[in-house]
Amino acid sequence: MLKYYIYTYGCQMNYSDTERMQTYLEALGYAQSQDPKQADLIFYNSCSVRQKAEDRVFGELKNTRKIRKKNPKLIVAITGCMVRKSSSRYSQSRDPLFNRSPDLDIALRIEELPRLAALIRELHKDYPIQEIPEEQTENYFDIQAAHSSGAQAFVPISTGCDKFCTYCIVPYSRGREKSRPIPEIICECEDLVDKGYKEITLIGQTVDSYGLSKYDQDHGTFKDLPEGEIPFVYLLKQLDPLHKKGLKRLRFTSPHPRDISDQLIKAIANLSTLMPFLHLPVQAGHNDLLKRMNRPYKIEEYKDIIRRLREHTPDISISTDIIVGFCGETQEEFQAVCDLFREIEFDHAYLAQYSSRPGTAATRFMDDDISQETKRERWHILNNILKEVSAKRLTRFVGRTIEVLVESHEGGICTGKSEHSRIVNFPGSASLIGEIVPVKITGSEVWTLEGELV
C-alpha cells in the first residue's frame, strides 16, 4: 500500500488544511506513515510568515534525497503559503519554487487540493492511485477533514485575506477573502458534535470579517441575513444551540481589530458556548508604525476595544501578536509597545522579529533597516515584560476550581487548557485525555497553572 507523510508548519489554518489533505490522500489509496523514510509521498504544508520557516522547509527538502535513493518513485510535494502556482516538475508553467529546489516534484495551492491526483499522474502516468469523486469538486472545503483529536476540531469559515498588511504574504499566497456559506459550516459543526467533539475553533485569516469581503458582497452570499445582523456574529448565534447536543466550547481565531463590533463583544459575554478568551493581534504600539504596517486602526481604538471587552466580560483573557523591529521602528515606537504591554497586561503574546518577505509591500517599498542585534535585544526586552504581566495575570486563578479540557498525558501528568485558554498541568491518568474535568488551581508559573483533580 502507498504511504504518505505530512510535515505541517505555521498557523492553525495549515493544520486544518492538513486534516483535509489526509482525507483526500486516504481516498486515493494512501495510508499514513509514522516515518517519512517509509513514505511514497512526502508533503510539506508550508508557512512563509518568516524566513526561518521557509529555510526550514528547504532544509528538509534536501533530506529527501536519501529516501529517494531507496525509493526512486518517491513524490515530494509542497503546499501552503510558499506556493503560488499548482504545477508539477513537468508542467509547462511551473511555480518558482522549482527553481530553488531540485528535490521538488509537485507544488500545490491548497485551495486546488482536488487537482493533486492529476498532478501525480502528470509525474507518473500509471501511478497506482484510485480515481475518486473528490477530484471533480470545485471547493476543497467539501472534502471532509480527518481530525486528529477526538475532542477538539478546527473548522475554517473563510479562506484568503483582503487586509494587505504591508508585512504579510497571505493575500498573495492564499488569495482574496472568501467565506463559506453558513449552512455548510453549521452542517460540519453539527457532524462534529454528533461524533462527540467538545470544542470547536472557527478559523480564518481575519475571522471576524466573515461575510464582509468584496467577494462575499459581490456574490450576495449573505443578503438574506436579518437586517442589522453582522454575518460573523449571526454565525456564532446559530452555532450556540449546539451546547444542547454536547458542544462545550466554541472559540475563534484570529480576529482583526478593525472588524471587532459591539455585537461581537456582547456575544462573547452572552453566548453560552463562547469562551472568555480572545486573541486580538495588535502588531505594534504606536500609530505611526501601525500606519506603515497598513493596520487601519489607532492604538486608542485598540485600547477602547479592550476596555469594552473587559467591561462586558471582566474575567476575559486576552492575548496578542507583536512584530518587533519592523521597518523604521524608532526607539520611541518600540517604547510605545512596551508601555502598551504594561497598561493592558496581556495574558499572553506571540512575539516575532520582523523578517522581510519577498512580494510584500514592505519589501518592495521600505527598508529593513533595523539590525538583527537590535531586533533580538528589543524582543528580549518585550519578552521579559510579557513574563511579568503574564505571571501576574495567572495568579488570579490560584485557589479557584476551573474546567480543563485534557489534551495530553506524560509521566503521570495531564496537560490541558482552561476556558481562558491557559495551560494547566495536574496529576492524572491518560484515560482523561479528551475529557473536561474540574481542577483546583494550587499554583502558577510564568506561563502555566498547576493544580489537582477535584
C-alpha positions in Angstrom: 0.0 0.0 0.0 1.2 3.5 -0.8 2.1 5.6 2.3 2.2 9.4 2.9 3.8 11.6 5.5 2.9 15.3 6.0 5.1 18.0 7.6 2.9 20.8 8.8 4.3 24.3 9.7 2.7 27.5 10.8 -0.8 28.5 11.9 -3.9 26.6 12.8 -5.3 27.1 9.2 -2.4 25.0 8.0 -3.1 22.3 10.5 -6.8 22.3 9.4 -5.7 22.1 5.8 -3.5 19.1 6.6 -6.6 17.3 8.0 -8.4 17.7 4.7 -5.3 16.6 2.8 -5.3 13.4 4.9 -8.9 12.6 3.9 -8.1 13.2 0.2 -4.9 11.1 0.2 -6.5 8.2 2.0 -9.3 8.3 -0.6 -6.6 8.0 -3.3 -5.4 4.8 -1.6 -2.6 6.1 0.6 -2.1 5.2 4.3 -0.5 7.5 6.8 3.1 6.6 7.7 4.6 7.5 11.1 8.1 7.6 9.5 8.9 9.8 6.4 11.6 7.3 5.5 8.9 4.8 4.7 6.7 7.1 2.7 5.9 7.1 -1.0 4.7 10.7 -0.8 6.1 13.4 1.4 4.2 16.6 1.7 5.4 19.9 3.2 2.5 22.1 4.3 4.5 25.3 4.4 4.4 28.7 6.2 6.1 31.8 4.8 5.4 34.3 7.7 9.2 34.4 8.4 12.3 33.5 6.5 13.2 30.8 9.1 10.0 29.0 8.3 10.9 28.8 4.6 14.6 27.9 5.3 13.4 25.0 7.4 11.3 23.6 4.6 14.2 23.9 2.1 16.5 22.2 4.6 14.0 19.3 5.0 13.6 19.0 1.2 17.3 18.2 0.9 16.9 15.3 3.4 14.5 13.6 0.9 17.5 12.7 -1.3 18.5 9.7 0.8 14.9 8.5 0.8 14.7 8.8 -3.0 17.8 6.6 -3.4 15.9 3.8 -1.8 12.5 4.6 -3.3 13.1 6.2 -6.8 9.3 6.8 -7.2 9.1 8.9 -4.1 7.0 12.0 -4.7 8.0 15.2 -2.8 5.3 17.9 -2.7 4.8 21.3 -1.1 1.6 23.3 -0.4 0.7 26.1 1.9 1.8 29.8 1.8 5.0 29.3 -0.1 3.2 28.1 -3.2 2.0 30.5 -6.0 1.1 28.1 -8.8 -0.1 24.5 -8.8 2.2 22.5 -11.0 4.5 19.5 -11.4 8.1 19.4 -12.4 6.8 18.5 -15.9 4.2 21.3 -16.2 4.8 23.9 -18.9 4.2 26.8 -16.4 5.8 26.0 -13.1 5.9 27.5 -9.6 9.1 29.5 -8.9 9.9 27.0 -6.1 11.1 24.5 -8.7 13.9 26.9 -9.5 15.0 26.9 -5.8 14.9 23.1 -5.2 15.8 20.2 -7.5 14.2 17.9 -5.0 10.6 19.1 -5.6 8.1 17.2 -7.7 4.8 19.0 -7.1 3.7 22.4 -5.9 0.0 22.7 -4.9 -2.1 25.7 -3.9 -4.1 24.3 -1.1 -7.4 25.6 -2.4 -6.7 23.5 -5.5 -6.3 20.3 -3.5 -8.7 18.4 -5.8 -6.0 18.8 -8.6 -3.4 16.7 -6.7 -4.4 13.4 -8.4 -3.9 14.9 -11.8 -0.5 16.3 -10.9 0.6 12.9 -9.6 -0.5 11.3 -12.9 1.4 14.0 -14.7 4.5 12.7 -12.9 3.8 9.0 -13.3 1.1 8.1 -15.8 0.4 4.7 -14.3 0.9 5.5 -10.7 -1.4 3.2 -8.6 -3.8 5.8 -7.2 -7.5 5.5 -7.3 -9.9 7.7 -9.2 -12.2 9.4 -6.6 -15.2 11.8 -6.8 -13.1 14.4 -4.8 -11.1 15.1 -8.0 -14.1 16.8 -9.5 -15.1 19.1 -6.6 -14.6 22.8 -7.0 -14.4 23.6 -3.3 -11.8 21.9 -1.2 -13.8 22.6 1.9 -16.2 19.9 0.6 -13.5 17.4 1.5 -14.2 16.2 5.0 -11.3 16.8 7.4 -9.7 13.8 9.2 -9.5 15.4 12.6 -6.5 14.2 14.7 -8.2 14.8 18.1 -11.4 13.2 19.2 -12.4 16.2 21.3 -11.2 19.3 19.6 -11.6 20.4 16.0 -10.7 23.4 13.8 -13.3 24.5 11.3 -12.3 27.0 8.7 -15.0 29.5 7.9 -13.2 31.5 5.2 -10.0 31.5 3.1 -7.8 34.2 1.9 -7.4 37.8 3.2 -8.3 41.3 1.9 -6.4 43.3 4.6 -3.0 43.6 2.8 -0.8 44.4 5.8 2.4 45.5 4.3 4.5 42.8 6.1 2.2 39.9 5.2 2.3 37.5 2.2 -1.1 35.8 2.9 -3.2 37.8 0.5 -0.8 36.8 -2.3 -0.4 33.2 -1.3 -4.0 32.4 -0.3 -5.8 34.9 -2.5 -8.7 37.2 -1.7 -11.1 36.5 1.1 -14.0 34.2 0.5 -16.4 33.0 3.1 -18.1 29.6 3.4 -21.9 29.6 3.5 -23.4 29.4 6.9 -25.4 26.2 6.3 -22.2 24.5 5.2 -20.4 25.5 8.4 -23.3 24.6 10.6 -23.5 21.1 9.0 -19.8 20.5 9.6 -20.1 21.6 13.2 -23.2 19.5 13.9 -21.5 16.5 12.5 -18.5 17.0 14.8 -20.7 17.4 17.8 -22.7 14.3 16.9 -19.3 12.5 16.9 -18.5 13.6 20.4 -16.4 16.7 19.8 -16.5 19.1 22.8 -14.5 22.1 21.5 -14.7 23.7 18.1 -12.5 26.6 17.0 -13.6 28.6 14.0 -10.6 29.8 12.0 -9.9 32.3 9.2 -7.1 34.7 8.4 -9.3 37.6 9.8 -12.1 35.5 11.2 -14.4 38.4 12.3 -14.6 39.8 8.7 -16.5 36.7 7.8 -19.1 37.6 5.2 -17.9 41.2 4.7 -15.4 40.7 1.8 -15.8 42.2 -1.6 -16.2 38.7 -3.0 -19.0 37.9 -0.5 -20.8 41.2 -1.2 -20.5 40.8 -5.0 -21.9 37.3 -4.8 -24.7 38.2 -2.4 -23.9 35.2 -0.2 -25.3 36.8 3.0 -28.0 39.0 1.5 -30.8 37.1 3.3 -29.5 37.7 6.8 -31.8 39.6 9.2 -31.4 43.3 8.9 -28.6 44.7 11.1 -27.0 41.3 11.7 -23.2 41.1 11.3 -22.5 37.8 9.4 -19.9 36.5 11.9 -22.0 37.2 15.0 -25.0 35.7 13.3 -23.0 32.5 12.6 -21.9 32.4 16.3 -25.6 32.7 17.3 -26.6 29.9 15.0 -23.9 27.6 16.5 -24.6 28.4 20.1 -27.6 26.0 20.4 -25.2 23.1 19.8 -24.5 23.2 23.5 -27.7 21.3 23.9 -26.2 18.5 21.8 -22.9 18.4 23.7 -20.7 21.3 22.4 -19.0 22.7 25.5 -16.6 25.2 24.0 -16.7 27.5 20.9 -13.6 29.6 20.1 -12.4 31.6 17.1 -9.1 32.9 15.8 -7.8 35.3 14.7 -10.0 38.4 14.6 -8.9 41.8 13.2 -9.3 44.9 15.4 -11.0 46.8 12.6 -13.9 44.3 12.5 -14.5 44.0 16.2 -18.1 45.2 16.8 -20.3 45.8 19.8 -22.4 42.9 18.6 -19.3 40.6 18.9 -18.3 42.0 22.2 -21.8 41.3 23.6 -21.8 37.8 22.0 -18.6 36.9 23.8 -20.3 37.9 27.1 -23.7 36.3 26.5 -23.4 33.2 24.3 -23.2 30.0 26.4 -20.6 28.3 24.2 -18.2 31.1 23.7 -15.2 31.1 26.0 -13.9 34.1 28.0 -10.8 34.4 25.8 -9.8 36.5 22.8 -6.6 36.5 20.7 -6.6 40.0 19.2 -3.4 40.9 17.2 -2.2 44.5 17.7 1.2 44.1 16.0 2.6 47.4 17.2 2.1 50.0 19.9 2.5 53.3 18.0 0.1 54.9 15.5 2.9 55.8 13.0 4.1 52.2 13.0 0.6 50.8 12.5 0.2 53.1 9.6 3.4 51.8 7.9 2.0 48.3 8.5 -1.3 49.2 6.9 -3.2 48.3 10.1 -6.2 50.6 9.8 -6.8 51.5 13.4 -5.2 53.6 16.1 -3.8 52.4 19.4 -6.5 54.5 21.2 -9.2 52.5 19.3 -7.5 49.2 20.2 -7.4 50.2 23.9 -11.1 51.1 23.7 -11.9 47.6 22.3 -10.0 46.0 25.3 -11.9 48.3 27.7 -15.3 47.3 26.2 -14.3 43.6 26.3 -13.4 43.8 29.9 -16.5 45.8 30.7 -18.8 43.1 29.4 -16.6 40.1 30.3 -14.5 41.2 33.3 -12.6 37.9 33.7 -11.7 37.6 30.0 -8.2 36.6 29.0 -6.6 38.5 26.1 -3.6 37.6 24.0 -2.0 39.3 21.0 0.7 39.3 18.3 3.6 41.7 18.1 6.2 42.3 15.4 9.4 43.7 16.8 11.9 45.6 14.6 9.6 46.4 11.7 10.9 48.8 9.0 12.0 52.1 10.5 11.0 51.2 14.1 12.3 54.0 16.3 13.1 53.7 20.0 10.0 55.8 20.7 7.8 53.4 18.7 9.3 50.4 20.5 8.9 52.0 23.9 5.2 52.5 23.0 4.6 48.8 22.7 6.4 48.2 26.0 4.1 50.8 27.6 1.1 49.1 25.9 2.0 45.7 27.4 2.2 47.1 30.9 -1.0 49.1 30.5 -3.2 46.3 29.0 -1.5 43.4 30.8 -1.9 40.7 28.1 -2.3 37.2 29.4 -0.1 36.0 26.6 1.5 37.2 23.4 3.4 35.8 20.3 6.4 38.0 19.7 8.1 37.9 16.3 11.2 39.6 15.0 10.4 41.2 11.6 11.5 39.2 8.6 11.3 40.7 5.1 9.0 38.6 2.8 9.5 38.8 -1.0 6.5 40.2 -2.7 5.1 42.2 0.2 4.7 45.9 0.1 7.2 46.3 3.0 9.9 44.5 1.0 9.1 46.5 -2.2 8.8 50.0 -0.8 10.5 50.0 2.7 14.0 49.3 4.0 14.5 46.5 6.5 16.8 48.9 8.4 16.7 47.5 11.9 19.7 45.3 12.7 19.3 41.7 13.8 21.1 42.6 17.0 18.6 45.4 17.7 15.6 43.1 16.9 16.9 40.5 19.2 17.5 43.0 22.0 14.1 44.5 21.7 12.5 41.0 21.5 14.1 40.1 24.8 13.1 43.3 26.5 9.5 42.9 25.5 9.5 39.2 26.3 10.7 40.0 29.9 7.8 42.4 30.3 5.4 39.8 29.0 6.7 37.3 31.6 6.0 39.8 34.3 2.4 40.6 33.3 1.6 37.0 32.3 2.7 35.7 35.7 0.7 38.4 37.4 -2.4 37.6 35.4 -2.2 33.9 36.2 -2.2 34.4 39.9 -5.9 35.3 39.8 -6.7 31.7 39.2 -4.9 30.3 42.2 -7.4 28.8 44.7 -10.2 28.6 42.0 -11.6 25.4 40.6 -11.7 25.6 36.8 -12.7 23.4 33.9 -9.8 21.9 31.9 -10.0 20.0 28.6 -7.2 17.4 28.8 -5.1 17.3 25.7 -2.1 15.1 26.6 -0.5 12.9 29.3 3.1 12.2 30.1 4.8 10.9 33.2 1.6 10.8 35.3 0.9 14.5 34.5 -2.2 15.6 32.5 -1.9 18.8 30.4 -4.9 20.7 29.1 -6.4 24.1 28.6 -8.8 26.1 30.7 -11.8 28.0 29.4 -9.5 31.0 29.4 -7.1 29.1 27.1 -4.4 28.9 29.9 -2.2 25.7 30.1 -2.9 23.7 33.2 -0.9 20.7 34.5 -2.1 18.3 37.1 -1.6 14.7 38.2 -3.9 12.3 36.4 -4.3 9.3 34.1 -4.1 9.0 30.3 -7.8 8.0 30.4 -8.7 11.6 31.0 -7.5 12.8 27.5 -10.4 14.3 25.7 -12.4 14.9 28.9 -13.3 18.2 30.5 -12.6 17.9 34.2 -12.6 20.2 37.3 -9.2 21.1 38.5 -8.4 23.2 41.6 -5.5 25.6 40.9 -2.8 25.3 43.5 -0.1 27.4 42.0 1.1 29.4 38.9 4.3 29.7 36.9 5.3 32.2 34.3 3.2 30.6 31.5 1.3 27.7 33.2 -1.0 26.8 36.0 -0.6 23.8 38.4 -3.5 22.1 40.0 -5.1 18.9 41.4 -8.1 17.0 40.2 -11.3 17.7 42.2 
